Amino acid sequence: MTTTDQPGPAYRADLTDLEPLAARWAARRDGRPLPPLDQDTRQALIRLYTEAAARGAALNPQAAQLAQVEADKLRAHHN
């Protein structure tokens, strides 16, 4: 197995995970109610925030910490 064939971490986000985030930002920008946080949306946002925290830790520790806090909030709200 080559390096590119190895599975990514469990938090690994993909481009479809951006859809709920984009929808929430657009609603906020346009003054509309935020879309509901169903289980799939919540999981997509957790993956995005967790990956941002992991990847950004060396570049911008403060932003990475904020992303991790958001992921943790979403996890806590679900449990």
C-alpha distances in whole Angstrom, upper triangle without the diagonal:
4,7,8,6,7,10,13,16,19,21,19,22,21,24,26,27,29,31,33,33,35,37,39,39,41,43,44,45,47,49,47,47,43,41,40,38,36,33,31,32,32,29,28,30,29,25,26,29,26,23,26,27,24,23,27,28,28,30,32,32,35,34,31,33,35,32,31,35,34,31,33,36,35,33,36,38,36,37
4,5,5,7,10,13,16,19,21,18,21,20,23,25,26,28,30,32,32,33,36,37,38,39,42,43,43,45,47,46,46,42,40,40,37,36,34,31,32,32,28,27,29,28,24,25,27,25,22,25,26,22,21,25,26,25,27,30,30,33,32,29,32,33,30,30,34,33,31,33,36,34,33,36,38,36,37
4,5,6,9,10,13,16,18,15,18,18,21,23,23,25,28,30,30,31,34,35,35,37,39,40,40,43,45,44,43,39,38,38,35,34,32,29,30,30,26,25,26,25,22,22,24,22,19,21,22,19,18,21,22,22,23,26,27,30,28,25,28,30,27,26,30,30,28,30,33,31,30,34,36,34,35
4,6,8,9,13,16,17,14,16,15,18,20,21,22,25,27,27,28,31,32,32,34,37,37,38,40,42,41,41,37,35,36,33,32,30,27,27,28,24,23,25,24,20,20,23,21,18,20,22,19,17,21,22,22,23,26,27,30,28,25,28,29,26,26,30,29,27,29,32,30,29,33,34,33,34
4,6,9,13,15,17,14,16,16,19,20,21,23,26,28,28,29,32,33,34,35,37,38,39,41,43,42,41,38,36,35,33,31,29,26,27,28,24,23,25,24,20,21,24,22,19,22,23,20,19,23,25,25,26,28,29,32,30,27,29,31,28,27,31,30,27,29,32,30,29,33,34,32,33
4,6,9,12,14,12,15,15,19,20,20,23,25,27,27,29,31,32,33,35,37,38,39,41,42,41,40,36,35,34,31,30,27,25,26,26,22,21,23,22,18,20,22,19,17,20,21,18,18,21,22,23,24,27,27,30,28,25,27,29,25,24,28,28,25,27,30,28,26,30,32,30,31
4,7,9,11,9,12,13,16,18,17,20,23,24,24,26,28,29,30,32,34,35,36,38,39,38,37,33,31,31,27,26,23,21,22,22,18,18,20,18,15,17,19,17,14,18,19,16,16,20,21,22,24,26,26,28,26,23,25,26,23,22,25,25,22,24,26,24,23,27,28,26,27
4,7,8,6,9,11,14,16,15,18,20,21,21,23,26,26,27,29,31,32,33,35,37,35,34,31,29,28,25,24,22,19,20,20,16,15,17,15,12,14,16,13,11,14,15,12,13,16,18,19,20,22,22,24,22,19,21,23,19,18,22,21,18,20,23,22,20,24,26,24,25
4,5,5,9,12,15,17,15,18,21,21,21,23,25,25,26,29,30,31,32,35,36,35,33,29,28,27,24,23,20,18,19,18,14,14,15,13,10,12,14,10,9,13,13,10,12,15,16,18,19,21,20,22,20,17,19,20,17,16,19,19,15,17,20,19,17,21,23,21,22
4,6,9,11,15,16,14,17,19,19,19,22,24,24,25,28,29,29,31,33,34,33,31,27,25,24,21,20,17,15,16,15,11,12,13,11,8,11,13,10,10,13,14,12,14,17,18,20,22,22,21,23,21,18,19,20,17,15,18,17,14,15,18,16,14,18,20,18,19
4,6,10,13,14,11,14,16,16,16,19,21,20,22,24,26,26,28,30,31,29,28,24,23,22,18,18,15,14,14,13,9,9,10,8,5,8,9,6,6,10,10,9,11,14,15,18,19,19,18,20,18,14,16,16,13,12,15,14,11,13,15,14,13,16,18,16,18
4,7,10,12,10,12,15,16,16,18,20,20,21,24,25,26,27,30,31,30,28,25,23,23,20,19,17,15,15,14,11,10,11,10,6,8,10,8,6,10,11,10,10,14,15,18,18,19,19,21,18,15,17,18,14,14,17,16,13,16,18,16,16,19,21,19,21
4,7,8,6,9,12,12,12,14,17,17,18,20,22,23,24,26,27,26,25,22,20,20,17,17,15,13,12,12,10,7,9,9,5,5,9,9,7,9,12,11,11,14,16,19,19,19,19,21,18,15,18,17,14,14,17,15,13,16,18,15,16,19,20,19,21
4,6,6,8,10,12,12,14,16,17,18,20,22,23,24,26,27,26,25,22,20,21,18,18,17,13,13,14,12,9,11,12,9,8,12,12,10,12,15,15,14,16,19,21,21,21,22,23,20,18,21,20,16,17,20,18,16,19,21,18,19,23,23,21,24
4,5,6,8,11,11,11,13,15,16,17,19,21,21,23,25,24,24,20,19,20,18,18,18,14,13,15,13,10,11,14,11,9,13,14,12,13,17,17,16,17,21,23,21,22,23,24,20,19,22,21,17,19,21,19,17,21,22,19,21,24,24,23,26
4,5,6,8,10,10,12,14,15,16,18,20,21,22,24,22,22,18,16,17,16,15,15,11,10,13,12,8,10,13,11,10,14,15,14,15,18,19,18,20,23,25,24,25,26,26,22,21,23,22,18,20,22,19,17,21,21,18,19,23,22,21,24
4,6,7,7,9,11,12,13,15,17,18,19,21,22,21,20,16,15,15,13,13,13,9,8,10,9,5,7,9,8,7,10,12,11,12,15,16,16,18,20,23,22,22,23,23,19,18,20,18,15,16,18,15,13,17,17,15,16,19,19,18,21
4,6,5,6,9,10,10,12,14,15,16,18,20,19,18,15,14,15,14,15,15,12,10,12,11,8,8,11,10,8,11,13,12,12,15,17,16,17,20,23,21,21,22,22,18,17,20,18,14,17,18,15,14,18,18,16,18,21,20,20,23
4,5,5,6,9,10,10,12,14,15,16,18,16,16,13,11,13,13,13,14,11,9,12,12,9,9,13,12,11,14,16,16,16,19,20,20,21,24,26,25,24,25,25,21,21,23,20,17,19,21,17,16,20,20,17,19,22,21,20,23
4,5,5,6,9,10,11,12,14,15,16,14,13,10,8,10,9,10,11,9,6,9,10,7,7,11,12,10,12,15,16,16,18,20,20,21,24,26,25,24,25,24,20,20,21,19,16,18,18,15,14,17,16,14,16,19,17,17,20
4,5,5,6,9,10,11,12,14,15,14,14,10,10,12,11,13,14,12,8,10,11,8,7,10,11,9,10,14,14,13,16,18,18,18,21,24,22,21,22,21,17,17,18,16,13,15,16,12,13,16,15,13,16,18,17,17,21
4,5,5,6,9,10,10,12,14,13,14,11,11,13,13,15,17,14,11,13,15,12,10,14,14,12,13,17,17,15,18,21,20,20,23,25,23,22,24,23,19,19,21,18,16,19,19,16,16,20,19,17,20,22,21,21,24
4,6,5,6,9,10,10,12,10,11,8,7,10,11,13,15,14,10,13,15,12,12,15,16,14,16,19,19,18,21,24,23,23,26,29,27,26,27,25,22,22,23,20,18,21,21,17,18,21,19,17,20,22,20,20,24
4,5,5,6,9,10,11,9,9,6,6,9,10,13,15,14,10,12,14,12,10,14,16,14,14,18,19,17,20,22,23,22,25,27,26,24,25,23,20,20,21,18,16,18,18,14,15,18,16,14,18,19,17,18,22
4,5,5,6,9,10,10,11,8,10,13,13,16,18,17,13,15,17,14,12,16,17,14,14,18,19,17,19,22,22,21,24,26,24,22,23,21,18,19,20,17,15,19,18,15,16,19,18,16,20,22,20,21,24
4,5,5,6,8,8,10,9,10,14,15,18,20,19,15,17,19,17,15,19,20,17,18,22,22,20,23,26,25,24,27,29,27,25,27,25,21,23,24,21,19,22,22,19,20,23,21,20,23,25,23,24,27
4,5,5,6,5,6,6,8,11,13,16,19,18,15,16,19,17,16,19,21,19,19,23,23,22,24,27,27,26,29,32,29,27,28,26,23,24,25,22,20,23,22,19,20,23,20,19,22,24,21,22,26
4,5,5,6,7,7,10,13,14,18,20,20,16,17,20,18,16,19,21,18,18,22,23,21,23,26,26,25,27,30,28,25,26,24,21,23,23,19,19,21,20,17,19,22,19,18,22,23,20,22,26
4,6,8,10,10,13,16,18,21,23,22,19,20,23,20,18,21,23,20,20,24,24,22,24,27,27,25,28,30,28,26,27,25,21,24,24,21,20,23,22,19,22,24,22,21,25,26,24,26,29
4,6,9,10,12,16,18,21,24,23,20,21,24,22,20,24,25,23,23,27,27,25,27,31,30,29,31,34,31,29,31,28,25,27,28,24,23,27,26,22,24,27,24,23,27,28,26,27,31
4,7,9,12,15,17,21,24,23,20,21,24,23,21,24,26,24,23,27,28,26,28,31,31,30,32,35,33,30,31,28,26,27,28,24,24,26,25,22,24,26,23,22,26,27,24,26,29
4,6,9,12,15,18,21,21,18,19,22,21,19,23,25,23,23,27,28,26,28,31,31,30,33,36,34,31,32,30,27,28,28,25,24,26,25,21,23,25,23,21,25,25,22,24,27
4,6,9,12,15,18,19,15,17,20,19,18,21,23,22,22,25,27,25,27,30,31,30,32,35,33,31,31,29,26,27,27,24,23,25,23,20,21,23,20,18,22,22,19,20,24
4,6,9,12,15,15,12,13,16,16,14,17,19,18,18,21,23,22,24,27,27,27,29,32,30,28,28,26,23,24,24,21,19,21,20,16,18,20,17,15,18,19,16,17,21
4,7,9,12,12,9,11,14,14,13,16,18,17,18,21,22,22,24,26,27,27,29,32,31,29,30,28,25,25,25,22,20,22,21,17,18,20,17,15,18,19,16,16,20
4,6,10,11,8,9,13,13,12,15,17,17,18,20,22,22,24,26,27,28,29,33,32,30,30,28,25,25,25,22,20,21,20,16,17,18,16,13,15,17,13,13,17
4,7,8,6,6,9,10,9,11,14,14,15,17,19,20,21,23,25,25,27,30,30,28,27,26,23,22,22,20,17,18,17,14,13,15,13,9,12,13,10,10,14
4,6,5,6,9,10,11,12,14,16,16,18,20,21,22,24,26,27,28,32,31,30,29,28,26,25,24,22,20,20,19,16,15,16,15,11,13,14,12,10,13
4,6,5,6,9,10,10,12,14,15,16,18,20,21,22,24,25,27,30,30,29,28,28,25,24,23,22,19,19,19,16,14,15,14,10,11,13,11,8,11
4,5,5,6,9,10,11,12,14,15,17,18,20,21,22,24,26,29,29,28,28,27,24,23,23,22,19,19,19,16,14,16,16,12,12,15,14,11,15
4,5,5,6,9,10,11,12,14,15,16,18,20,21,22,24,27,27,26,26,25,22,21,21,19,16,17,17,14,12,15,14,10,12,15,13,12,15
4,5,5,6,9,10,11,12,14,15,16,18,20,21,22,26,26,24,24,23,20,19,19,17,14,14,14,11,9,11,10,7,8,11,9,8,12
4,5,5,6,9,10,10,12,14,15,16,18,20,21,24,25,24,23,23,20,18,19,17,14,14,15,12,9,11,12,8,9,12,12,10,12
4,5,5,6,9,10,11,12,14,15,16,18,20,23,23,22,22,22,19,17,18,17,13,14,15,12,10,13,14,10,11,15,14,13,16
4,5,5,6,8,10,10,12,14,15,16,18,21,21,20,19,19,16,14,15,13,10,11,12,9,7,11,11,8,10,13,13,12,15
4,5,5,6,8,10,10,12,14,15,16,20,20,19,18,18,15,13,14,13,9,9,10,8,5,8,9,7,7,11,11,11,13
4,6,5,6,8,10,10,12,14,15,18,19,18,18,18,16,13,15,14,10,10,13,11,8,11,13,10,11,14,15,14,16
4,6,5,6,9,10,11,12,14,17,17,16,16,16,13,11,13,12,9,10,12,10,8,12,13,11,13,16,16,16,19
4,6,5,6,9,10,10,12,15,15,14,13,13,10,8,10,9,5,6,8,7,5,9,10,10,11,14,15,15,17
4,5,5,6,9,10,11,14,15,14,13,14,12,9,10,10,7,6,9,9,6,9,11,11,11,14,15,15,17
4,5,5,6,8,10,13,13,13,13,15,12,9,11,12,9,9,12,12,10,12,15,14,14,17,19,19,20
4,6,5,6,8,11,11,10,11,12,9,6,9,10,6,8,11,11,10,13,15,15,16,18,20,20,22
4,6,5,6,9,10,9,8,9,7,4,6,8,5,5,9,10,9,11,14,14,15,17,19,20,21
4,6,6,8,10,10,10,12,11,7,9,11,9,8,12,13,11,13,16,16,16,19,21,21,22
4,6,7,8,9,10,12,11,8,11,13,10,11,15,15,14,16,19,19,19,22,24,24,25
4,6,5,6,7,9,7,5,9,10,9,10,13,14,14,16,19,19,20,22,24,25,26
4,6,6,5,8,8,5,8,10,10,10,13,15,14,16,18,20,20,22,24,25,26
4,6,6,10,10,8,11,14,13,14,17,18,18,20,22,23,24,26,28,29,30
4,6,9,9,8,11,13,13,14,17,18,19,20,23,24,25,27,28,29,31
4,6,6,6,9,10,11,12,14,16,17,18,20,22,23,24,26,28,29
4,6,5,6,9,10,10,12,14,15,16,18,20,21,22,24,26,27
4,5,5,6,9,10,11,13,14,15,17,19,20,21,23,25,26
4,5,5,6,9,10,11,13,14,15,17,19,20,21,23,25
4,5,5,6,9,10,11,12,14,16,17,18,20,21,23
4,5,5,6,9,10,10,12,14,15,16,18,20,21
4,5,5,6,9,10,11,13,14,15,17,19,20
4,5,5,6,9,10,11,13,14,16,17,19
4,5,5,6,9,10,10,12,14,16,17
4,5,5,6,9,10,10,12,14,15
4,5,5,6,9,10,11,13,15
4,5,5,6,9,10,11,13
4,5,5,6,9,10,11
4,5,5,6,9,10
4,5,5,6,9
4,6,5,6
4,5,5
4,6
4
